Amino acid sequence: MFKFIKVWTKSKNEKSARYRRDFATELDGKPIRYVVERTEDGREGNIVGREGALILREGNLLVFASNEVVFRCPVESLAAWRLLSGDGVVLTGPDIEHGGVERSLIVHFTKY
């Protein structure tokens, strides 16, 4: 019953802080097959990491792959959306792990 109420009251405004928190909570613990960094011209670039997970910790979303933190971004400044195929997400935001540089990653899940 509580699940129904949560879905019913879910924020639909993608720019709101509540929507971003809910989406990050939904991504927490998802297993990763591989992570690709998107280049400046909008095409997929190099594979940044393999075999890991998305982790929500202390208000930050972490992409943990290849036994290291590949991407760390505060949830409030994270822009995220699902791939149309449903097997991953695109994450865009300032990467605290690499000096606050704006990065865009495509994360592919092992299970979806």
Phi and psi restraints in degrees (range 20) as a CNS / XPLOR table:
assign (resid 1 and name C) (resid 2 and name N)
       (resid 2 and name CA) (resid 2 and name C) 1.0 -67.4 20.0 2
assign (resid 2 and name N) (resid 2 and name CA)
       (resid 2 and name C) (resid 3 and name N) 1.0 -29.8 20.0 2
assign (resid 2 and name C) (resid 3 and name N)
       (resid 3 and name CA) (resid 3 and name C) 1.0 -64.1 20.0 2
assign (resid 3 and name N) (resid 3 and name CA)
       (resid 3 and name C) (resid 4 and name N) 1.0 -40.1 20.0 2
assign (resid 3 and name C) (resid 4 and name N)
       (resid 4 and name CA) (resid 4 and name C) 1.0 -62.5 20.0 2
assign (resid 4 and name N) (resid 4 and name CA)
       (resid 4 and name C) (resid 5 and name N) 1.0 -43.1 20.0 2
assign (resid 4 and name C) (resid 5 and name N)
       (resid 5 and name CA) (resid 5 and name C) 1.0 -65.3 20.0 2
assign (resid 5 and name N) (resid 5 and name CA)
       (resid 5 and name C) (resid 6 and name N) 1.0 -39.5 20.0 2
assign (resid 5 and name C) (resid 6 and name N)
       (resid 6 and name CA) (resid 6 and name C) 1.0 -64.9 20.0 2
assign (resid 6 and name N) (resid 6 and name CA)
       (resid 6 and name C) (resid 7 and name N) 1.0 -41.9 20.0 2
assign (resid 6 and name C) (resid 7 and name N)
       (resid 7 and name CA) (resid 7 and name C) 1.0 -66.4 20.0 2
assign (resid 7 and name N) (resid 7 and name CA)
       (resid 7 and name C) (resid 8 and name N) 1.0 -38.5 20.0 2
assign (resid 7 and name C) (resid 8 and name N)
       (resid 8 and name CA) (resid 8 and name C) 1.0 -67.3 20.0 2
assign (resid 8 and name N) (resid 8 and name CA)
       (resid 8 and name C) (resid 9 and name N) 1.0 -34.5 20.0 2
assign (resid 8 and name C) (resid 9 and name N)
       (resid 9 and name CA) (resid 9 and name C) 1.0 -98.9 20.0 2
assign (resid 9 and name N) (resid 9 and name CA)
       (resid 9 and name C) (resid 10 and name N) 1.0 11.1 20.0 2
assign (resid 9 and name C) (resid 10 and name N)
       (resid 10 and name CA) (resid 10 and name C) 1.0 -65.8 20.0 2
assign (resid 10 and name N) (resid 10 and name CA)
       (resid 10 and name C) (resid 11 and name N) 1.0 139.1 20.0 2
assign (resid 10 and name C) (resid 11 and name N)
       (resid 11 and name CA) (resid 11 and name C) 1.0 -72.9 20.0 2
assign (resid 11 and name N) (resid 11 and name CA)
       (resid 11 and name C) (resid 12 and name N) 1.0 137.4 20.0 2
assign (resid 11 and name C) (resid 12 and name N)
       (resid 12 and name CA) (resid 12 and name C) 1.0 -109.3 20.0 2
assign (resid 12 and name N) (resid 12 and name CA)
       (resid 12 and name C) (resid 13 and name N) 1.0 -4.7 20.0 2
assign (resid 12 and name C) (resid 13 and name N)
       (resid 13 and name CA) (resid 13 and name C) 1.0 -82.3 20.0 2
assign (resid 13 and name N) (resid 13 and name CA)
       (resid 13 and name C) (resid 14 and name N) 1.0 109.3 20.0 2
assign (resid 13 and name C) (resid 14 and name N)
       (resid 14 and name CA) (resid 14 and name C) 1.0 -65.4 20.0 2
assign (resid 14 and name N) (resid 14 and name CA)
       (resid 14 and name C) (resid 15 and name N) 1.0 -17.1 20.0 2
assign (resid 14 and name C) (resid 15 and name N)
       (resid 15 and name CA) (resid 15 and name C) 1.0 -94.6 20.0 2
assign (resid 15 and name N) (resid 15 and name CA)
       (resid 15 and name C) (resid 16 and name N) 1.0 -3.2 20.0 2
assign (resid 15 and name C) (resid 16 and name N)
       (resid 16 and name CA) (resid 16 and name C) 1.0 -81.1 20.0 2
assign (resid 16 and name N) (resid 16 and name CA)
       (resid 16 and name C) (resid 17 and name N) 1.0 152.6 20.0 2
assign (resid 16 and name C) (resid 17 and name N)
       (resid 17 and name CA) (resid 17 and name C) 1.0 -65.7 20.0 2
assign (resid 17 and name N) (resid 17 and name CA)
       (resid 17 and name C) (resid 18 and name N) 1.0 -35.4 20.0 2
assign (resid 17 and name C) (resid 18 and name N)
       (resid 18 and name CA) (resid 18 and name C) 1.0 -64.2 20.0 2
assign (resid 18 and name N) (resid 18 and name CA)
       (resid 18 and name C) (resid 19 and name N) 1.0 -44.1 20.0 2
assign (resid 18 and name C) (resid 19 and name N)
       (resid 19 and name CA) (resid 19 and name C) 1.0 -61.1 20.0 2
assign (resid 19 and name N) (resid 19 and name CA)
       (resid 19 and name C) (resid 20 and name N) 1.0 -43.6 20.0 2
assign (resid 19 and name C) (resid 20 and name N)
       (resid 20 and name CA) (resid 20 and name C) 1.0 -64.5 20.0 2
assign (resid 20 and name N) (resid 20 and name CA)
       (resid 20 and name C) (resid 21 and name N) 1.0 -40.6 20.0 2
assign (resid 20 and name C) (resid 21 and name N)
       (resid 21 and name CA) (resid 21 and name C) 1.0 -64.3 20.0 2
assign (resid 21 and name N) (resid 21 and name CA)
       (resid 21 and name C) (resid 22 and name N) 1.0 -44.6 20.0 2
assign (resid 21 and name C) (resid 22 and name N)
       (resid 22 and name CA) (resid 22 and name C) 1.0 -62.3 20.0 2
assign (resid 22 and name N) (resid 22 and name CA)
       (resid 22 and name C) (resid 23 and name N) 1.0 -42.2 20.0 2
assign (resid 22 and name C) (resid 23 and name N)
       (resid 23 and name CA) (resid 23 and name C) 1.0 -66.6 20.0 2
assign (resid 23 and name N) (resid 23 and name CA)
       (resid 23 and name C) (resid 24 and name N) 1.0 -41.7 20.0 2
assign (resid 23 and name C) (resid 24 and name N)
       (resid 24 and name CA) (resid 24 and name C) 1.0 -65.0 20.0 2
assign (resid 24 and name N) (resid 24 and name CA)
       (resid 24 and name C) (resid 25 and name N) 1.0 -38.0 20.0 2
assign (resid 24 and name C) (resid 25 and name N)
       (resid 25 and name CA) (resid 25 and name C) 1.0 -64.5 20.0 2
assign (resid 25 and name N) (resid 25 and name CA)
       (resid 25 and name C) (resid 26 and name N) 1.0 -37.8 20.0 2
assign (resid 25 and name C) (resid 26 and name N)
       (resid 26 and name CA) (resid 26 and name C) 1.0 -66.5 20.0 2
assign (resid 26 and name N) (resid 26 and name CA)
       (resid 26 and name C) (resid 27 and name N) 1.0 -33.5 20.0 2
assign (resid 26 and name C) (resid 27 and name N)
       (resid 27 and name CA) (resid 27 and name C) 1.0 -80.1 20.0 2
assign (resid 27 and name N) (resid 27 and name CA)
       (resid 27 and name C) (resid 28 and name N) 1.0 -19.2 20.0 2
assign (resid 27 and name C) (resid 28 and name N)
       (resid 28 and name CA) (resid 28 and name C) 1.0 -57.1 20.0 2
assign (resid 28 and name N) (resid 28 and name CA)
       (resid 28 and name C) (resid 29 and name N) 1.0 125.0 20.0 2
assign (resid 28 and name C) (resid 29 and name N)
       (resid 29 and name CA) (resid 29 and name C) 1.0 88.7 20.0 2
assign (resid 29 and name N) (resid 29 and name CA)
       (resid 29 and name C) (resid 30 and name N) 1.0 -1.1 20.0 2
assign (resid 29 and name C) (resid 30 and name N)
       (resid 30 and name CA) (resid 30 and name C) 1.0 -68.0 20.0 2
assign (resid 30 and name N) (resid 30 and name CA)
       (resid 30 and name C) (resid 31 and name N) 1.0 131.0 20.0 2
assign (resid 30 and name C) (resid 31 and name N)
       (resid 31 and name CA) (resid 31 and name C) 1.0 -76.2 20.0 2
assign (resid 31 and name N) (resid 31 and name CA)
       (resid 31 and name C) (resid 32 and name N) 1.0 141.7 20.0 2
assign (resid 31 and name C) (resid 32 and name N)
       (resid 32 and name CA) (resid 32 and name C) 1.0 -107.4 20.0 2
assign (resid 32 and name N) (resid 32 and name CA)
       (resid 32 and name C) (resid 33 and name N) 1.0 136.5 20.0 2
assign (resid 32 and name C) (resid 33 and name N)
       (resid 33 and name CA) (resid 33 and name C) 1.0 -85.5 20.0 2
assign (resid 33 and name N) (resid 33 and name CA)
       (resid 33 and name C) (resid 34 and name N) 1.0 -54.3 20.0 2
assign (resid 33 and name C) (resid 34 and name N)
       (resid 34 and name CA) (resid 34 and name C) 1.0 -158.4 20.0 2
assign (resid 34 and name N) (resid 34 and name CA)
       (resid 34 and name C) (resid 35 and name N) 1.0 162.4 20.0 2
assign (resid 34 and name C) (resid 35 and name N)
       (resid 35 and name CA) (resid 35 and name C) 1.0 -124.7 20.0 2
assign (resid 35 and name N) (resid 35 and name CA)
       (resid 35 and name C) (resid 36 and name N) 1.0 131.1 20.0 2
assign (resid 35 and name C) (resid 36 and name N)
       (resid 36 and name CA) (resid 36 and name C) 1.0 -119.5 20.0 2
assign (resid 36 and name N) (resid 36 and name CA)
       (resid 36 and name C) (resid 37 and name N) 1.0 134.0 20.0 2
assign (resid 36 and name C) (resid 37 and name N)
       (resid 37 and name CA) (resid 37 and name C) 1.0 -89.4 20.0 2
assign (resid 37 and name N) (resid 37 and name CA)
       (resid 37 and name C) (resid 38 and name N) 1.0 131.4 20.0 2
assign (resid 37 and name C) (resid 38 and name N)
       (resid 38 and name CA) (resid 38 and name C) 1.0 -81.2 20.0 2
assign (resid 38 and name N) (resid 38 and name CA)
       (resid 38 and name C) (resid 39 and name N) 1.0 135.1 20.0 2
assign (resid 38 and name C) (resid 39 and name N)
       (resid 39 and name CA) (resid 39 and name C) 1.0 -81.6 20.0 2
assign (resid 39 and name N) (resid 39 and name CA)
       (resid 39 and name C) (resid 40 and name N) 1.0 173.4 20.0 2
assign (resid 39 and name C) (resid 40 and name N)
       (resid 40 and name CA) (resid 40 and name C) 1.0 -64.8 20.0 2
assign (resid 40 and name N) (resid 40 and name CA)
       (resid 40 and name C) (resid 41 and name N) 1.0 -29.1 20.0 2
assign (resid 40 and name C) (resid 41 and name N)
       (resid 41 and name CA) (resid 41 and name C) 1.0 -83.2 20.0 2
assign (resid 41 and name N) (resid 41 and name CA)
       (resid 41 and name C) (resid 42 and name N) 1.0 4.3 20.0 2
assign (resid 41 and name C) (resid 42 and name N)
       (resid 42 and name CA) (resid 42 and name C) 1.0 92.3 20.0 2
assign (resid 42 and name N) (resid 42 and name CA)
       (resid 42 and name C) (resid 43 and name N) 1.0 -0.8 20.0 2
assign (resid 42 and name C) (resid 43 and name N)
       (resid 43 and name CA) (resid 43 and name C) 1.0 -93.4 20.0 2
assign (resid 43 and name N) (resid 43 and name CA)
       (resid 43 and name C) (resid 44 and name N) 1.0 160.0 20.0 2
assign (resid 43 and name C) (resid 44 and name N)
       (resid 44 and name CA) (resid 44 and name C) 1.0 -70.2 20.0 2
assign (resid 44 and name N) (resid 44 and name CA)
       (resid 44 and name C) (resid 45 and name N) 1.0 138.7 20.0 2
assign (resid 44 and name C) (resid 45 and name N)
       (resid 45 and name CA) (resid 45 and name C) 1.0 -105.9 20.0 2
assign (resid 45 and name N) (resid 45 and name CA)
       (resid 45 and name C) (resid 46 and name N) 1.0 -130.6 20.0 2
assign (resid 45 and name C) (resid 46 and name N)
       (resid 46 and name CA) (resid 46 and name C) 1.0 -84.9 20.0 2
assign (resid 46 and name N) (resid 46 and name CA)
       (resid 46 and name C) (resid 47 and name N) 1.0 153.1 20.0 2
assign (resid 46 and name C) (resid 47 and name N)
       (resid 47 and name CA) (resid 47 and name C) 1.0 -74.9 20.0 2
assign (resid 47 and name N) (resid 47 and name CA)
       (resid 47 and name C) (resid 48 and name N) 1.0 122.7 20.0 2
assign (resid 47 and name C) (resid 48 and name N)
       (resid 48 and name CA) (resid 48 and name C) 1.0 -91.1 20.0 2
assign (resid 48 and name N) (resid 48 and name CA)
       (resid 48 and name C) (resid 49 and name N) 1.0 -32.4 20.0 2
assign (resid 48 and name C) (resid 49 and name N)
       (resid 49 and name CA) (resid 49 and name C) 1.0 -163.1 20.0 2
assign (resid 49 and name N) (resid 49 and name CA)
       (resid 49 and name C) (resid 50 and name N) 1.0 162.2 20.0 2
assign (resid 49 and name C) (resid 50 and name N)
       (resid 50 and name CA) (resid 50 and name C) 1.0 -134.8 20.0 2
assign (resid 50 and name N) (resid 50 and name CA)
       (resid 50 and name C) (resid 51 and name N) 1.0 156.2 20.0 2
assign (resid 50 and name C) (resid 51 and name N)
       (resid 51 and name CA) (resid 51 and name C) 1.0 49.9 20.0 2
assign (resid 51 and name N) (resid 51 and name CA)
       (resid 51 and name C) (resid 52 and name N) 1.0 93.1 20.0 2
assign (resid 51 and name C) (resid 52 and name N)
       (resid 52 and name CA) (resid 52 and name C) 1.0 -164.2 20.0 2
assign (resid 52 and name N) (resid 52 and name CA)
       (resid 52 and name C) (resid 53 and name N) 1.0 -149.0 20.0 2
assign (resid 52 and name C) (resid 53 and name N)
       (resid 53 and name CA) (resid 53 and name C) 1.0 -156.9 20.0 2
assign (resid 53 and name N) (resid 53 and name CA)
       (resid 53 and name C) (resid 54 and name N) 1.0 159.0 20.0 2
assign (resid 53 and name C) (resid 54 and name N)
       (resid 54 and name CA) (resid 54 and name C) 1.0 -91.9 20.0 2
assign (resid 54 and name N) (resid 54 and name CA)
       (resid 54 and name C) (resid 55 and name N) 1.0 132.6 20.0 2
assign (resid 54 and name C) (resid 55 and name N)
       (resid 55 and name CA) (resid 55 and name C) 1.0 -130.4 20.0 2
assign (resid 55 and name N) (resid 55 and name CA)
       (resid 55 and name C) (resid 56 and name N) 1.0 131.6 20.0 2
assign (resid 55 and name C) (resid 56 and name N)
       (resid 56 and name CA) (resid 56 and name C) 1.0 -102.0 20.0 2
assign (resid 56 and name N) (resid 56 and name CA)
       (resid 56 and name C) (resid 57 and name N) 1.0 116.2 20.0 2
assign (resid 56 and name C) (resid 57 and name N)
       (resid 57 and name CA) (resid 57 and name C) 1.0 -143.1 20.0 2
assign (resid 57 and name N) (resid 57 and name CA)
       (resid 57 and name C) (resid 58 and name N) 1.0 125.0 20.0 2
assign (resid 57 and name C) (resid 58 and name N)
       (resid 58 and name CA) (resid 58 and name C) 1.0 52.4 20.0 2
assign (resid 58 and name N) (resid 58 and name CA)
       (resid 58 and name C) (resid 59 and name N) 1.0 41.5 20.0 2
assign (resid 58 and name C) (resid 59 and name N)
       (resid 59 and name CA) (resid 59 and name C) 1.0 80.4 20.0 2
assign (resid 59 and name N) (resid 59 and name CA)
       (resid 59 and name C) (resid 60 and name N) 1.0 6.3 20.0 2
assign (resid 59 and name C) (resid 60 and name N)
       (resid 60 and name CA) (resid 60 and name C) 1.0 -117.5 20.0 2
assign (resid 60 and name N) (resid 60 and name CA)
       (resid 60 and name C) (resid 61 and name N) 1.0 143.1 20.0 2
assign (resid 60 and name C) (resid 61 and name N)
       (resid 61 and name CA) (resid 61 and name C) 1.0 -98.0 20.0 2
assign (resid 61 and name N) (resid 61 and name CA)
       (resid 61 and name C) (resid 62 and name N) 1.0 122.4 20.0 2
assign (resid 61 and name C) (resid 62 and name N)
       (resid 62 and name CA) (resid 62 and name C) 1.0 -108.0 20.0 2
assign (resid 62 and name N) (resid 62 and name CA)
       (resid 62 and name C) (resid 63 and name N) 1.0 138.7 20.0 2
assign (resid 62 and name C) (resid 63 and name N)
       (resid 63 and name CA) (resid 63 and name C) 1.0 -105.7 20.0 2
assign (resid 63 and name N) (resid 63 and name CA)
       (resid 63 and name C) (resid 64 and name N) 1.0 107.9 20.0 2
assign (resid 63 and name C) (resid 64 and name N)
       (resid 64 and name CA) (resid 64 and name C) 1.0 -104.8 20.0 2
assign (resid 64 and name N) (resid 64 and name CA)
       (resid 64 and name C) (resid 65 and name N) 1.0 113.9 20.0 2
assign (resid 64 and name C) (resid 65 and name N)
       (resid 65 and name CA) (resid 65 and name C) 1.0 -147.8 20.0 2
assign (resid 65 and name N) (resid 65 and name CA)
       (resid 65 and name C) (resid 66 and name N) 1.0 150.7 20.0 2
assign (resid 65 and name C) (resid 66 and name N)
       (resid 66 and name CA) (resid 66 and name C) 1.0 53.7 20.0 2
assign (resid 66 and name N) (resid 66 and name CA)
       (resid 66 and name C) (resid 67 and name N) 1.0 40.1 20.0 2
assign (resid 66 and name C) (resid 67 and name N)
       (resid 67 and name CA) (resid 67 and name C) 1.0 60.1 20.0 2
assign (resid 67 and name N) (resid 67 and name CA)
       (resid 67 and name C) (resid 68 and name N) 1.0 30.2 20.0 2
assign (resid 67 and name C) (resid 68 and name N)
       (resid 68 and name CA) (resid 68 and name C) 1.0 -153.5 20.0 2
assign (resid 68 and name N) (resid 68 and name CA)
       (resid 68 and name C) (resid 69 and name N) 1.0 160.7 20.0 2
assign (resid 68 and name C) (resid 69 and name N)
       (resid 69 and name CA) (resid 69 and name C) 1.0 -82.0 20.0 2
assign (resid 69 and name N) (resid 69 and name CA)
       (resid 69 and name C) (resid 70 and name N) 1.0 113.5 20.0 2
assign (resid 69 and name C) (resid 70 and name N)
       (resid 70 and name CA) (resid 70 and name C) 1.0 -86.3 20.0 2
assign (resid 70 and name N) (resid 70 and name CA)
       (resid 70 and name C) (resid 71 and name N) 1.0 -31.9 20.0 2
assign (resid 70 and name C) (resid 71 and name N)
       (resid 71 and name CA) (resid 71 and name C) 1.0 -152.2 20.0 2
assign (resid 71 and name N) (resid 71 and name CA)
       (resid 71 and name C) (resid 72 and name N) 1.0 134.4 20.0 2
assign (resid 71 and name C) (resid 72 and name N)
       (resid 72 and name CA) (resid 72 and name C) 1.0 -138.0 20.0 2
assign (resid 72 and name N) (resid 72 and name CA)
       (resid 72 and name C) (resid 73 and name N) 1.0 121.6 20.0 2
assign (resid 72 and name C) (resid 73 and name N)
       (resid 73 and name CA) (resid 73 and name C) 1.0 -139.9 20.0 2
assign (resid 73 and name N) (resid 73 and name CA)
       (resid 73 and name C) (resid 74 and name N) 1.0 137.5 20.0 2
assign (resid 73 and name C) (resid 74 and name N)
       (resid 74 and name CA) (resid 74 and name C) 1.0 -63.2 20.0 2
assign (resid 74 and name N) (resid 74 and name CA)
       (resid 74 and name C) (resid 75 and name N) 1.0 138.9 20.0 2
assign (resid 74 and name C) (resid 75 and name N)
       (resid 75 and name CA) (resid 75 and name C) 1.0 -61.2 20.0 2
assign (resid 75 and name N) (resid 75 and name CA)
       (resid 75 and name C) (resid 76 and name N) 1.0 -34.3 20.0 2
assign (resid 75 and name C) (resid 76 and name N)
       (resid 76 and name CA) (resid 76 and name C) 1.0 -64.1 20.0 2
assign (resid 76 and name N) (resid 76 and name CA)
       (resid 76 and name C) (resid 77 and name N) 1.0 -28.9 20.0 2
assign (resid 76 and name C) (resid 77 and name N)
       (resid 77 and name CA) (resid 77 and name C) 1.0 -107.5 20.0 2
assign (resid 77 and name N) (resid 77 and name CA)
       (resid 77 and name C) (resid 78 and name N) 1.0 12.5 20.0 2
assign (resid 77 and name C) (resid 78 and name N)
       (resid 78 and name CA) (resid 78 and name C) 1.0 -89.6 20.0 2
assign (resid 78 and name N) (resid 78 and name CA)
       (resid 78 and name C) (resid 79 and name N) 1.0 132.4 20.0 2
assign (resid 78 and name C) (resid 79 and name N)
       (resid 79 and name CA) (resid 79 and name C) 1.0 -109.5 20.0 2
assign (resid 79 and name N) (resid 79 and name CA)
       (resid 79 and name C) (resid 80 and name N) 1.0 124.2 20.0 2
assign (resid 79 and name C) (resid 80 and name N)
       (resid 80 and name CA) (resid 80 and name C) 1.0 -141.1 20.0 2
assign (resid 80 and name N) (resid 80 and name CA)
       (resid 80 and name C) (resid 81 and name N) 1.0 143.0 20.0 2
assign (resid 80 and name C) (resid 81 and name N)
       (resid 81 and name CA) (resid 81 and name C) 1.0 -151.6 20.0 2
assign (resid 81 and name N) (resid 81 and name CA)
       (resid 81 and name C) (resid 82 and name N) 1.0 156.2 20.0 2
assign (resid 81 and name C) (resid 82 and name N)
       (resid 82 and name CA) (resid 82 and name C) 1.0 -79.6 20.0 2
assign (resid 82 and name N) (resid 82 and name CA)
       (resid 82 and name C) (resid 83 and name N) 1.0 151.3 20.0 2
assign (resid 82 and name C) (resid 83 and name N)
       (resid 83 and name CA) (resid 83 and name C) 1.0 -74.0 20.0 2
assign (resid 83 and name N) (resid 83 and name CA)
       (resid 83 and name C) (resid 84 and name N) 1.0 150.0 20.0 2
assign (resid 83 and name C) (resid 84 and name N)
       (resid 84 and name CA) (resid 84 and name C) 1.0 -62.1 20.0 2
assign (resid 84 and name N) (resid 84 and name CA)
       (resid 84 and name C) (resid 85 and name N) 1.0 -29.5 20.0 2
assign (resid 84 and name C) (resid 85 and name N)
       (resid 85 and name CA) (resid 85 and name C) 1.0 -72.1 20.0 2
assign (resid 85 and name N) (resid 85 and name CA)
       (resid 85 and name C) (resid 86 and name N) 1.0 -19.2 20.0 2
assign (resid 85 and name C) (resid 86 and name N)
       (resid 86 and name CA) (resid 86 and name C) 1.0 84.9 20.0 2
assign (resid 86 and name N) (resid 86 and name CA)
       (resid 86 and name C) (resid 87 and name N) 1.0 0.4 20.0 2
assign (resid 86 and name C) (resid 87 and name N)
       (resid 87 and name CA) (resid 87 and name C) 1.0 -98.7 20.0 2
assign (resid 87 and name N) (resid 87 and name CA)
       (resid 87 and name C) (resid 88 and name N) 1.0 18.6 20.0 2
assign (resid 87 and name C) (resid 88 and name N)
       (resid 88 and name CA) (resid 88 and name C) 1.0 178.4 20.0 2
assign (resid 88 and name N) (resid 88 and name CA)
       (resid 88 and name C) (resid 89 and name N) 1.0 -176.7 20.0 2
assign (resid 88 and name C) (resid 89 and name N)
       (resid 89 and name CA) (resid 89 and name C) 1.0 -138.2 20.0 2
assign (resid 89 and name N) (resid 89 and name CA)
       (resid 89 and name C) (resid 90 and name N) 1.0 159.7 20.0 2
assign (resid 89 and name C) (resid 90 and name N)
       (resid 90 and name CA) (resid 90 and name C) 1.0 -108.6 20.0 2
assign (resid 90 and name N) (resid 90 and name CA)
       (resid 90 and name C) (resid 91 and name N) 1.0 127.2 20.0 2
assign (resid 90 and name C) (resid 91 and name N)
       (resid 91 and name CA) (resid 91 and name C) 1.0 -116.1 20.0 2
assign (resid 91 and name N) (resid 91 and name CA)
       (resid 91 and name C) (resid 92 and name N) 1.0 128.3 20.0 2
assign (resid 91 and name C) (resid 92 and name N)
       (resid 92 and name CA) (resid 92 and name C) 1.0 -132.8 20.0 2
assign (resid 92 and name N) (resid 92 and name CA)
       (resid 92 and name C) (resid 93 and name N) 1.0 133.6 20.0 2
assign (resid 92 and name C) (resid 93 and name N)
       (resid 93 and name CA) (resid 93 and name C) 1.0 169.2 20.0 2
assign (resid 93 and name N) (resid 93 and name CA)
       (resid 93 and name C) (resid 94 and name N) 1.0 175.6 20.0 2
assign (resid 93 and name C) (resid 94 and name N)
       (resid 94 and name CA) (resid 94 and name C) 1.0 -72.3 20.0 2
assign (resid 94 and name N) (resid 94 and name CA)
       (resid 94 and name C) (resid 95 and name N) 1.0 129.3 20.0 2
assign (resid 94 and name C) (resid 95 and name N)
       (resid 95 and name CA) (resid 95 and name C) 1.0 -93.9 20.0 2
assign (resid 95 and name N) (resid 95 and name CA)
       (resid 95 and name C) (resid 96 and name N) 1.0 106.0 20.0 2
assign (resid 95 and name C) (resid 96 and name N)
       (resid 96 and name CA) (resid 96 and name C) 1.0 -63.2 20.0 2
assign (resid 96 and name N) (resid 96 and name CA)
       (resid 96 and name C) (resid 97 and name N) 1.0 -32.5 20.0 2
assign (resid 96 and name C) (resid 97 and name N)
       (resid 97 and name CA) (resid 97 and name C) 1.0 -65.9 20.0 2
assign (resid 97 and name N) (resid 97 and name CA)
       (resid 97 and name C) (resid 98 and name N) 1.0 -26.0 20.0 2
assign (resid 97 and name C) (resid 98 and name N)
       (resid 98 and name CA) (resid 98 and name C) 1.0 -120.5 20.0 2
assign (resid 98 and name N) (resid 98 and name CA)
       (resid 98 and name C) (resid 99 and name N) 1.0 40.7 20.0 2
assign (resid 98 and name C) (resid 99 and name N)
       (resid 99 and name CA) (resid 99 and name C) 1.0 78.8 20.0 2
assign (resid 99 and name N) (resid 99 and name CA)
       (resid 99 and name C) (resid 100 and name N) 1.0 20.4 20.0 2
assign (resid 99 and name C) (resid 100 and name N)
       (resid 100 and name CA) (resid 100 and name C) 1.0 81.0 20.0 2
assign (resid 100 and name N) (resid 100 and name CA)
       (resid 100 and name C) (resid 101 and name N) 1.0 15.2 20.0 2
assign (resid 100 and name C) (resid 101 and name N)
       (resid 101 and name CA) (resid 101 and name C) 1.0 -70.9 20.0 2
assign (resid 101 and name N) (resid 101 and name CA)
       (resid 101 and name C) (resid 102 and name N) 1.0 137.0 20.0 2
assign (resid 101 and name C) (resid 102 and name N)
       (resid 102 and name CA) (resid 102 and name C) 1.0 -70.7 20.0 2
assign (resid 102 and name N) (resid 102 and name CA)
       (resid 102 and name C) (resid 103 and name N) 1.0 120.2 20.0 2
assign (resid 102 and name C) (resid 103 and name N)
       (resid 103 and name CA) (resid 103 and name C) 1.0 -128.4 20.0 2
assign (resid 103 and name N) (resid 103 and name CA)
       (resid 103 and name C) (resid 104 and name N) 1.0 155.4 20.0 2
assign (resid 103 and name C) (resid 104 and name N)
       (resid 104 and name CA) (resid 104 and name C) 1.0 -129.2 20.0 2
assign (resid 104 and name N) (resid 104 and name CA)
       (resid 104 and name C) (resid 105 and name N) 1.0 121.9 20.0 2
assign (resid 104 and name C) (resid 105 and name N)
       (resid 105 and name CA) (resid 105 and name C) 1.0 -121.0 20.0 2
assign (resid 105 and name N) (resid 105 and name CA)
       (resid 105 and name C) (resid 106 and name N) 1.0 145.4 20.0 2
assign (resid 105 and name C) (resid 106 and name N)
       (resid 106 and name CA) (resid 106 and name C) 1.0 -109.2 20.0 2
assign (resid 106 and name N) (resid 106 and name CA)
       (resid 106 and name C) (resid 107 and name N) 1.0 117.9 20.0 2
assign (resid 106 and name C) (resid 107 and name N)
       (resid 107 and name CA) (resid 107 and name C) 1.0 -107.0 20.0 2
assign (resid 107 and name N) (resid 107 and name CA)
       (resid 107 and name C) (resid 108 and name N) 1.0 122.1 20.0 2
assign (resid 107 and name C) (resid 108 and name N)
       (resid 108 and name CA) (resid 108 and name C) 1.0 -103.8 20.0 2
assign (resid 108 and name N) (resid 108 and name CA)
       (resid 108 and name C) (resid 109 and name N) 1.0 130.4 20.0 2
assign (resid 108 and name C) (resid 109 and name N)
       (resid 109 and name CA) (resid 109 and name C) 1.0 -87.3 20.0 2
assign (resid 109 and name N) (resid 109 and name CA)
       (resid 109 and name C) (resid 110 and name N) 1.0 156.3 20.0 2
assign (resid 109 and name C) (resid 110 and name N)
       (resid 110 and name CA) (resid 110 and name C) 1.0 -83.4 20.0 2
assign (resid 110 and name N) (resid 110 and name CA)
       (resid 110 and name C) (resid 111 and name N) 1.0 -37.3 20.0 2
assign (resid 110 and name C) (resid 111 and name N)
       (resid 111 and name CA) (resid 111 and name C) 1.0 -123.8 20.0 2
assign (resid 111 and name N) (resid 111 and name CA)
       (resid 111 and name C) (resid 112 and name N) 1.0 137.0 20.0 2
